[in-house]
Amino acid sequence: MTDFDLFPDRYAEKCRKWDRAKIEEHFGPVGDDYIPMWIADMDFRAPEPLLNRLHQAVDIGVFGYTYVYEEFYDAVLRYFERHHHASPKKEWLTLCYGTVSTLHYTVQAFCQKGDSVMLSTPVYDPFARAATAFGARVIENELVVENNRYRMDFEKMEKQLKQYRPKLYLLCNPHNPSGRIWSREELVMLISLCRKYGTIVVADEVHSGLIFDGVYTSTVETGELFQNVILLSSPNKQYNLGGLKTSYAIIENDELRKTFRSRLTKNSITSPTVFGIIALIACYNEGEEYTRALMGYLGENYRYARESIGNRIPRLSCMEMESSYLLWVNIQKTGMDSDTFTHRLAKETGVLVESGNNFVGNGEGYIRINLGTQFRNVKEAFARMEKFVDRVSL
């Protein structure tokens, strides 16, 4: 059983999240007692089955070229059967090198320069970069806050789809930065509208392995509508494997899959990393116990953070965190904009959080706090934040 209270030596790891030079590039000078809660990775050791499998590979002592072998397909297909009550077929699967790079390849595959790509905002910034890097135009469909959670504005969305005819709609499910899980009804409405106007849905589902009490619906569960979807996922968020750069796409539609794979071939995306494919198989086959324990630990961190805000920092408020470990916090009552808040918080307390302005669209007035760390770090960070908010003036 993993001890989530144990802090691995992330300084020795050359971790961007904890590296002082990288932090000060982003926030400016900070004290020695800084607490990084910005970049979305976790401070926990990986599952023991994964570590054992990697040790076995290292002990062989050779790291030559590998290929996509049968165990990869079996691991992903069984995982989807267990968690999503879906039975994708082997031929729908394509191994990729990380979800962000795959977003770029997908835009390259289906767009021409000057085409439009739609996003529901605020959203993870690499979504927009994948479009603009290739010369595509970003169309923002702003999410609406209702009952302290986001909802999609389908009326406005249809008008935008009709007007701009975007080639792609990039969906984040669960949503980053808020953790919102889109319901089956919302997914059906979204995919149906996109299909009506000739827009392909590209669904980033990398946070889908980190669900609390709600019901999660994958786009692969939408029946014949999945013909209009390119699903991108990986175990990276669930098991903290971002540095291994391993992900996959699930595409039922033969023509979409052919076009997608052709782009990967042109970019020489032809074989997996040795450790990445081993890690994926180990986590999907042997990681269930770890995930259950992890979600319990993250749940306690979230409860403490929510109670701290509700009881001791009333000028802040947070959206319900339905998934993952990223808390979306409204700071508007402090009288500061998001960038000022995050930089002052870093300078004056050493607590490092992400400004809402680092996301595409309407993130101003919010910060994102990474709770994927030891409970003592969460407790100390919120104690410092409480004192900071108490002394800042409106």
C-alpha positions as CSV (number, residue, x, y, z in Angstrom):
1,M,0.0,0.0,0.0
2,T,1.4,3.4,-1.0
3,D,2.0,5.9,1.9
4,F,0.6,9.1,0.5
5,D,2.0,11.1,3.4
6,L,5.5,10.1,2.3
7,F,7.1,12.9,0.3
8,P,9.4,11.6,-2.4
9,D,12.6,13.6,-3.2
10,R,11.1,15.7,-6.0
11,Y,14.2,18.0,-5.9
12,A,16.4,15.1,-7.0
13,E,13.9,14.1,-9.6
14,K,14.5,17.4,-11.5
15,C,10.8,18.1,-11.2
16,R,9.5,21.3,-12.9
17,K,6.8,21.7,-10.3
18,W,9.3,21.9,-7.4
19,D,12.4,23.2,-9.2
20,R,13.3,26.6,-7.8
21,A,14.7,28.0,-11.0
22,K,11.5,27.1,-12.9
23,I,9.3,28.4,-10.1
24,E,11.1,31.8,-10.1
25,E,10.9,32.1,-13.9
26,H,7.1,31.9,-13.4
27,F,6.5,33.7,-10.1
28,G,9.6,35.7,-9.3
29,P,11.8,35.3,-6.2
30,V,10.3,33.1,-3.4
31,G,11.4,32.0,0.0
32,D,12.9,28.6,0.9
33,D,9.6,27.3,2.4
34,Y,7.6,27.5,-0.8
35,I,4.7,25.1,-1.4
36,P,4.1,24.4,-5.2
37,M,0.4,23.8,-6.0
38,W,0.5,25.0,-9.6
39,I,1.5,22.4,-12.2
40,A,-0.9,19.6,-12.5
41,D,1.1,16.6,-11.3
42,M,1.0,14.9,-7.9
43,D,3.6,14.4,-5.2
44,F,3.0,10.7,-4.5
45,R,5.0,7.6,-5.3
46,A,3.7,5.6,-8.2
47,P,1.9,2.2,-7.6
48,E,4.2,-0.6,-6.4
49,P,3.2,-2.9,-9.3
50,L,4.3,-0.2,-11.8
51,L,7.6,0.3,-10.0
52,N,8.2,-3.5,-10.0
53,R,7.5,-3.8,-13.7
54,L,9.9,-0.9,-14.5
55,H,12.6,-2.4,-12.2
56,Q,12.2,-5.7,-14.1
57,A,12.7,-3.8,-17.4
58,V,15.7,-1.9,-16.1
59,D,17.3,-5.2,-14.8
60,I,17.3,-6.6,-18.3
61,G,19.7,-3.7,-19.2
62,V,18.8,-3.1,-22.8
63,F,16.5,-0.3,-24.0
64,G,16.2,-0.8,-27.7
65,Y,13.2,-0.2,-30.0
66,T,9.9,-1.7,-29.1
67,Y,6.5,-2.0,-30.7
68,V,2.8,-1.9,-29.7
69,Y,2.3,-5.4,-28.4
70,E,-0.9,-7.3,-27.6
71,E,-0.8,-6.6,-23.8
72,F,-1.3,-2.9,-24.5
73,Y,-4.5,-3.5,-26.4
74,D,-5.8,-5.9,-23.8
75,A,-5.0,-3.5,-20.9
76,V,-6.9,-0.6,-22.4
77,L,-9.9,-2.6,-23.6
78,R,-10.3,-4.3,-20.3
79,Y,-10.0,-1.0,-18.5
80,F,-12.8,0.5,-20.6
81,E,-15.0,-2.5,-20.0
82,R,-14.5,-2.2,-16.2
83,H,-14.8,1.5,-15.9
84,H,-17.0,2.7,-18.7
85,H,-19.2,-0.3,-19.5
86,A,-18.0,0.0,-23.1
87,S,-16.4,-2.4,-25.5
88,P,-14.2,-0.5,-27.9
89,K,-12.5,-2.7,-30.5
90,K,-8.8,-3.3,-30.8
91,E,-8.6,-1.7,-34.3
92,W,-10.0,1.6,-32.9
93,L,-6.9,2.1,-30.7
94,T,-3.8,4.0,-31.6
95,L,-0.8,4.5,-29.2
96,C,0.4,8.1,-29.0
97,Y,3.1,10.2,-27.3
98,G,1.1,12.3,-24.7
99,T,-2.2,14.0,-25.0
100,V,-1.0,17.5,-25.6
101,S,1.2,16.6,-28.6
102,T,-1.7,14.5,-29.9
103,L,-4.0,17.5,-29.8
104,H,-1.5,19.2,-32.1
105,Y,-1.3,16.2,-34.5
106,T,-5.1,16.1,-34.6
107,V,-5.4,19.8,-35.5
108,Q,-2.8,19.2,-38.2
109,A,-4.7,16.2,-39.5
110,F,-8.2,17.7,-39.8
111,C,-7.6,21.5,-40.3
112,Q,-6.2,23.8,-42.9
113,K,-4.6,27.1,-41.9
114,G,-7.4,29.6,-41.3
115,D,-10.0,27.0,-40.2
116,S,-11.7,27.4,-36.9
117,V,-11.5,25.2,-33.8
118,M,-14.0,25.7,-31.0
119,L,-13.4,25.4,-27.2
120,S,-15.7,25.9,-24.2
121,T,-13.8,28.3,-21.9
122,P,-12.1,28.6,-19.5
123,V,-10.1,25.6,-20.4
124,Y,-6.5,24.2,-20.3
125,D,-4.3,26.6,-22.4
126,P,-2.6,23.9,-24.6
127,F,-6.0,23.4,-26.3
128,A,-5.8,26.9,-27.8
129,R,-2.0,26.5,-28.6
130,A,-2.7,23.3,-30.5
131,A,-5.0,25.4,-32.8
132,T,-3.0,28.6,-33.1
133,A,0.4,26.9,-33.6
134,F,-1.0,25.5,-36.9
135,G,-2.7,28.8,-37.9
136,A,-6.2,27.8,-36.9
137,R,-8.7,30.3,-35.4
138,V,-10.0,29.7,-31.9
139,I,-13.7,30.2,-31.3
140,E,-14.6,30.5,-27.6
141,N,-17.9,29.3,-26.3
142,E,-17.9,30.6,-22.7
143,L,-19.1,28.3,-20.0
144,V,-21.8,29.8,-17.7
145,V,-21.6,29.6,-13.9
146,E,-24.9,28.3,-12.5
147,N,-25.4,26.9,-9.0
148,N,-21.6,27.2,-8.4
149,R,-20.7,24.9,-11.3
150,Y,-20.2,25.4,-15.0
151,R,-22.8,24.5,-17.7
152,M,-22.5,24.7,-21.5
153,D,-24.4,27.4,-23.3
154,F,-25.9,25.2,-26.1
155,E,-28.0,28.0,-27.6
156,K,-24.9,30.2,-28.2
157,M,-22.9,27.1,-29.2
158,E,-25.3,26.3,-32.0
159,K,-25.1,29.9,-33.3
160,Q,-21.3,29.7,-33.3
161,L,-21.2,26.3,-34.9
162,K,-23.6,27.6,-37.7
163,Q,-21.6,30.8,-38.2
164,Y,-18.0,29.6,-38.0
165,R,-18.3,25.9,-39.1
166,P,-15.3,24.9,-37.0
167,K,-13.5,21.7,-38.1
168,L,-13.0,20.6,-34.5
169,Y,-14.5,21.0,-31.1
170,L,-11.9,20.3,-28.3
171,L,-13.7,18.9,-25.3
172,C,-12.1,18.5,-21.8
173,N,-14.0,15.8,-19.9
174,P,-13.7,16.0,-16.9
175,H,-13.2,19.7,-17.3
176,N,-9.8,21.3,-16.5
177,P,-9.7,23.7,-14.5
178,S,-12.9,23.1,-12.6
179,G,-13.2,19.3,-12.3
180,R,-16.7,19.4,-13.8
181,I,-18.0,16.1,-15.1
182,W,-20.2,16.5,-18.2
183,S,-23.4,14.5,-18.0
184,R,-24.4,12.0,-20.6
185,E,-27.2,14.4,-21.6
186,E,-24.7,17.2,-22.1
187,L,-22.4,15.0,-24.1
188,V,-25.2,13.8,-26.4
189,M,-26.4,17.4,-27.0
190,L,-22.8,18.6,-27.7
191,I,-21.9,15.7,-30.1
192,S,-25.3,16.0,-31.8
193,L,-24.9,19.7,-32.5
194,C,-21.3,19.3,-33.7
195,R,-22.3,16.5,-36.1
196,K,-25.2,18.6,-37.4
197,Y,-22.7,21.3,-38.5
198,G,-19.9,19.0,-39.6
199,T,-17.6,19.5,-36.6
200,I,-15.6,16.6,-35.2
201,V,-15.5,16.3,-31.4
202,V,-12.0,15.7,-29.9
203,A,-12.5,14.5,-26.3
204,D,-9.6,14.8,-23.9
205,E,-10.5,12.4,-21.1
206,V,-7.2,12.2,-19.2
207,H,-8.7,13.1,-15.8
208,S,-11.4,10.4,-16.1
209,G,-9.7,8.0,-13.8
210,L,-10.0,10.3,-10.9
211,I,-13.7,10.5,-10.1
212,F,-15.2,11.1,-6.7
213,D,-18.9,10.3,-6.0
214,G,-20.4,11.3,-9.3
215,V,-21.2,9.3,-12.4
216,Y,-18.7,9.7,-15.2
217,T,-19.8,9.2,-18.8
218,S,-17.1,8.7,-21.4
219,T,-17.8,9.8,-25.0
220,V,-17.3,6.1,-26.0
221,E,-20.6,5.5,-24.2
222,T,-22.7,7.7,-26.5
223,G,-23.6,5.0,-29.0
224,E,-23.6,5.8,-32.7
225,L,-22.7,9.4,-31.9
226,F,-19.2,8.2,-31.1
227,Q,-18.7,7.9,-34.8
228,N,-18.2,11.7,-34.7
229,V,-15.6,11.6,-31.8
230,I,-11.8,11.2,-31.4
231,L,-11.2,10.2,-27.8
232,L,-7.8,10.9,-26.3
233,S,-6.8,9.5,-23.0
234,S,-4.0,8.0,-20.9
235,P,-3.1,6.9,-17.3
236,N,-0.9,10.0,-16.9
237,K,-3.1,12.0,-14.5
238,Q,-4.4,9.0,-12.6
239,Y,-1.0,7.5,-11.9
240,N,1.2,10.6,-12.3
241,L,3.0,9.4,-15.5
242,G,3.3,12.7,-17.4
243,G,7.0,12.4,-17.9
244,L,6.6,9.0,-19.7
245,K,4.8,10.7,-22.6
246,T,2.4,7.8,-23.3
247,S,-1.3,8.1,-24.3
248,Y,-3.7,6.7,-26.9
249,A,-6.6,7.6,-29.1
250,I,-9.8,5.6,-29.6
251,I,-11.5,6.3,-32.9
252,E,-14.4,4.2,-34.2
253,N,-15.0,6.0,-37.5
254,D,-12.8,4.4,-40.2
255,E,-12.2,7.6,-42.2
256,L,-11.3,9.7,-39.1
257,R,-9.0,6.9,-37.9
258,K,-7.3,6.7,-41.3
259,T,-6.7,10.4,-41.5
260,F,-5.5,10.6,-37.9
261,R,-3.0,7.8,-38.3
262,S,-1.8,9.2,-41.6
263,R,-0.8,12.4,-39.8
264,L,1.0,10.5,-37.1
265,T,3.0,8.6,-39.7
266,K,3.9,11.9,-41.4
267,N,5.2,13.1,-38.1
268,S,7.1,9.8,-37.6
269,I,5.1,8.8,-34.6
270,T,5.7,5.1,-35.2
271,S,6.8,3.3,-32.0
272,P,6.3,3.6,-28.2
273,T,8.8,4.4,-25.5
274,V,10.0,1.3,-23.7
275,F,9.0,2.4,-20.3
276,G,5.8,4.2,-21.3
277,I,4.0,1.1,-22.6
278,I,5.1,-1.0,-19.7
279,A,3.8,1.7,-17.3
280,L,0.4,1.9,-19.0
281,I,-0.1,-1.9,-18.9
282,A,1.0,-2.2,-15.3
283,C,-1.3,0.6,-14.1
284,Y,-4.4,-0.4,-16.0
285,N,-4.0,-4.1,-15.0
286,E,-2.7,-3.7,-11.4
287,G,-3.5,-0.2,-10.3
288,E,-7.1,-0.5,-9.0
289,E,-6.2,-0.7,-5.3
290,Y,-3.8,2.3,-5.6
291,T,-6.6,4.4,-7.3
292,R,-9.1,3.6,-4.6
293,A,-6.6,4.6,-1.9
294,L,-5.6,7.7,-3.8
295,M,-9.1,9.0,-4.2
296,G,-9.7,8.5,-0.5
297,Y,-6.6,10.6,0.2
298,L,-7.5,13.3,-2.3
299,G,-11.0,13.4,-0.9
300,E,-9.7,14.3,2.5
301,N,-7.5,17.0,1.0
302,Y,-10.5,18.4,-0.8
303,R,-12.7,18.3,2.3
304,Y,-10.1,20.2,4.3
305,A,-9.6,22.8,1.5
306,R,-13.4,23.3,1.1
307,E,-13.9,23.6,4.8
308,S,-11.0,26.1,5.2
309,I,-12.5,28.3,2.5
310,G,-16.0,28.0,3.8
311,N,-15.2,28.6,7.5
312,R,-12.1,30.6,7.6
313,I,-11.6,32.4,4.2
314,P,-15.0,33.7,3.4
315,R,-13.8,36.1,0.7
316,L,-12.9,33.0,-1.4
317,S,-15.3,30.4,-2.7
318,C,-14.7,27.2,-4.7
319,M,-16.6,25.2,-7.3
320,E,-17.5,21.6,-6.4
321,M,-14.5,19.4,-7.3
322,E,-16.2,16.4,-8.9
323,S,-13.0,14.9,-10.2
324,S,-9.2,15.0,-10.1
325,Y,-7.2,17.1,-7.7
326,L,-7.5,20.7,-9.1
327,L,-9.6,23.1,-7.1
328,W,-11.1,26.1,-9.0
329,V,-11.3,29.0,-6.6
330,N,-13.1,32.4,-7.0
331,I,-11.0,35.3,-5.6
332,Q,-13.1,38.2,-6.8
333,K,-14.1,39.4,-3.3
334,T,-10.4,40.0,-2.5
335,G,-10.4,43.0,-5.0
336,M,-7.4,41.6,-6.8
337,D,-7.1,40.3,-10.3
338,S,-5.9,36.7,-10.7
339,D,-2.3,37.6,-11.7
340,T,-1.8,40.0,-8.9
341,F,-3.3,37.5,-6.4
342,T,-1.0,34.7,-7.5
343,H,2.2,36.7,-7.6
344,R,1.5,38.4,-4.2
345,L,0.6,35.1,-2.7
346,A,3.8,33.5,-4.0
347,K,6.0,36.4,-2.8
348,E,4.4,37.0,0.6
349,T,3.6,33.4,1.6
350,G,5.5,31.0,-0.7
351,V,2.2,29.3,-1.8
352,L,2.3,28.8,-5.5
353,V,-1.0,28.5,-7.4
354,E,-2.1,28.9,-11.0
355,S,-3.7,32.2,-12.2
356,G,-7.0,31.9,-13.9
357,N,-5.5,34.0,-16.7
358,N,-3.2,31.1,-17.6
359,F,-6.3,29.3,-19.1
360,V,-8.0,30.1,-22.3
361,G,-10.9,32.5,-22.0
362,N,-12.8,33.7,-19.0
363,G,-10.6,32.6,-16.1
364,E,-10.0,36.0,-14.7
365,G,-11.2,36.2,-11.1
366,Y,-10.1,32.6,-10.4
367,I,-7.1,30.6,-9.3
368,R,-6.5,26.9,-9.6
369,I,-5.0,25.0,-6.6
370,N,-3.4,21.6,-7.0
371,L,-4.4,19.4,-4.0
372,G,-2.4,16.4,-5.2
373,T,0.2,16.7,-2.4
374,Q,0.7,15.6,1.2
375,F,-2.1,16.6,3.6
376,R,0.4,18.6,5.7
377,N,1.2,20.8,2.6
378,V,-2.5,21.4,2.0
379,K,-3.0,22.3,5.7
380,E,0.0,24.7,5.8
381,A,-0.9,26.3,2.4
382,F,-4.4,27.1,3.5
383,A,-3.2,28.5,6.9
384,R,-0.9,30.8,5.0
385,M,-3.6,31.7,2.5
386,E,-6.0,32.6,5.3
387,K,-3.6,35.1,6.8
388,F,-2.8,36.5,3.4
389,V,-6.4,37.1,2.5
390,D,-7.2,38.6,5.9
391,R,-4.5,41.3,5.5
392,V,-5.0,42.3,1.9
393,S,-7.1,45.3,1.3
394,L,-10.1,45.6,-1.0
